């Protein structure tokens, strides 16, 4: 028997920022990479990131960030109720983020980069 399920939708969590807001806040912290130490840069991303992601960034060089600014609205693609993928257009490419519900709020758990 065929069912007509719609596309997955993300869980709205009362009282916490939506995935697109977390994605933009994370991106702005990620872009703040000039004139800061690696520890300061990672600290700026901490409120928007899982511990696993922060661990991956701990030895990264903030001057290696390949982007300068957000250049348009985000695109959110729900994968299930607690997982979304968000594309953030930045100069000169797209920051691709994976957000999970962790401890009752949306946090970035994966980052990839696509140059345009």
Secondary structure, 3 states (H helix, E strand, C coil): CCCCCCCCCCCCCCCCCCHHHHHHHHHHHHHCCCCCCHHHHHHHHHHHECHHHHHHHCCCCHHHCCCCEECCCCEEEEEECCEEEEEEEEECEEEEEEEEEECCEEEEEEEEEEEC
